Amino acid sequence: MEEKAGIKVVFGIGNPGRKYENTKHNIGFSILDRIAEKNKIEFRASKGEYEIAESMDSAFPFFLVKPVTYVNLSGIAALDIFEKYSIDISDFLVIVDDINLELGKIRIRKFGSDGGHNGLKSLIYHLQSDQFPRIRFGIGNDFEDGEMADYVLSKFSEQTLEELNPQIDFCIELAENFIQGNIQSVLNLFSKKGSTISENKDTNTLGENIK
């Protein structure tokens, strides 16, 4: 086993390929792409079912991971990461879309159920644990019965992406805080700044969703 002591992993959930770029289901990938760009690192193919971007030169080494399977098989890549590296589950942060939150609403959980999300369900199944922290990014649920798949696989408009920039930038800040600290420091930052990120002052409340 290859060991990288103290390394953090930020894991995005989404579907691979240009067809799915900028879709609502891929907000986790979009945020990871921006983190990589900001840190001047690039994703590369791995021997496993994922692409990986590494930053190993700083005092806070980390991996960014994007599965190359579809959302409902995300756990395959996660398990491979855990088998290859000595990663503590508390050092594994997932960024995921959530139809149960209003568009742009952000919530943090230290652990928890899949909440009906197939990507989280796959992670929990393959890791045999739900004890990993996650950032949930709201994509809303403006769809009729039977239209959920079309909705989550539809692309954000350029205008919507522009309007979501403050929330996306805040997710990047939260992820970087996690890399340099831990989930508790992320919660502290979220508690301090979260309510100012949206025009809707209760958009990023903590409430019962932190455990």
N, C-alpha and C positions, 0 to 999 in steps of 0.2 A: 504493500500500500504506500502510495506517495503521500507524504505528510507535509502540510503547510500550516504551521502552528499559527493560531489566531486569525486565520483568514475568514473574511466575511463573504457571503454569497448573496447577491440580489438576483432573484429569479423572476422573469416575466412570463406571463401566460398569454398565449396568442396562437394564431395559425401561421404556418410558414408560407412564403411565396409572395410575389408582388401583387397577386390578386387580392390579398387580404390587408395590404398596407393601408394604414389610416382608417381601418374599420373600428367600430366600437369595441368589438371583442378583443382587439389588438392594442388597447391603450397601454397595457403592460409593456409590450414590445416597444411602442413609441417612446415611452418614458425611458426605457433602457437605452434606446438609440441616442437619446439626447444626453444621457449621463456619459455614454461612451464618447460622444462628440466633445462634450465639455472637458473630459479628462484626456482627450487626444489618444484614445485607444480604439482598436478596431476589432470587430467580431471576425472570428475565423471558424472554419469547420473543425469539428473534433472527431475522435474515433467513436464517440457515442452519438446518441440521438439528440444532439444539441449543438448550437453555436456558442462560442465562449469568447469573451473579451477579458483580458487580464490587466491588472495594475499591481505589479509586484515590487516596484521600486520605492514606494513611499513607506512611511512608518505604519500605514494602515492598508495592507494588501487586501485586494478583493477581486472576486470574479463577478462578471455579469453573465447570465445564462439565459439563452432563448432556445426552447425545444424546437426541433425540426419535425416533430410529430404534430398531429392536430391537438386541439385543446383537450379533448377527452383522454388523451394518452400522455399528458404532461408529466405524470409521475415516473415514467420510464427514465427520462432525463434526470429528474431529481434523484432517483435512487442511484443512478450511475455516479453522480457527483458525490454522494455520501459514501459510496463504496470505494471511490478512488482517493478521496481526501479525508483527513480527520476533521470533519465539520461537526460542530455542536449544533443541534437543531435550533437552539436559540440564536445562532449566528446565520440563520437561513431566512432571509426576508423575501416574501412573495408580493409582487405587485399585480393586482387583478382587477378586472372590470366587475361592476356590480349593478344589475338592473333594479335592485331593491333600493338603490339610493338615487336621489335626484341628480340630474346631469351636473357634473362638476363637484358634487359633494364628496368629501373625503372622510374616511373613518379608519381607525387603527385598531387592530386586535392583536393581543399577545398570542392567542391561540383560539381554536374554536372549530365548529362544524363546517361543512362545505357550503352551507347556505343555499343549496340547490345549484351550485356552480360545478359543472362537470370537470373543469380543470382542477379545482380544489379537491373534488372527490377522488380524482386519480392520484393526486399527491398524497392524500391521507391513506388511500389504499396501498400504494407502493411503499410509502415510508412507515406504514403501520403506526402512524401517530398524527395527531392534529395539533401538536404543541409548537408549531412554527408560527412566528409573527407574520402579519400581512397588512399591506396598505390596500384598502378597498376604494376604488375610484368609481364614483357613480356615473353611469351612462344613461340613466333614466329608463322609463318603460312606456314610451309613447307608441304603443302598438296594440292592435286588436288581438283577441284570442286566436291562437294558431299562427300568429305572424312573428313570434319571438325570434325564430332562426333568421328570418329575413332582416329583422331589425338589428340584431347584434352583428350581423355580417355586412351591414350597410356602412358606407364610408361617412365619416364626418365631413361636412362642408368646410371649405377654407375659412369661411367666416366663423363657424363654430369653433374650429381649432384655434383661431386667433382669440376668440373670447375665452377659451379654456386655458390660454397660456399662463395666467397667474396660478391656477390650480396645478397645472403640469409642472411649472417651475417650483412650486411648493413641494410637490412629490419628490422632485429631484433633491431639494434641500433636505427633506426627511430621510431619503435614502442615504445621502452623504453623511448625515448625522448618525445614522445607524452604522455605517462603515467605520466611523471614527469613535463610536460609543457603543450603545446597545439599545434594545427596544425601550427601556425606561427613559433614556435620554431623548428618544424620538417622541415618546408620550409627553415629556416635559415641554419640548419645543412645540408640539402640536397644541398643547394646552395654552401656551403663551401666545402663539401667532395664528392658530387655525381659524379663529372666528373673524379675523380681519381679511382673509383671502378672498371672500366672496361678497358681493353686494348684499346677498341675503345673510344677515348676521348670524342666523342659526344654521347655516349650511354645513359648517364643519364642527358640529358639537361633538362632545365626547360621549356623554350619556352612558347608557347601559352597554354600549358596544365595546368598551374596554374591559378586558378580563386578564 
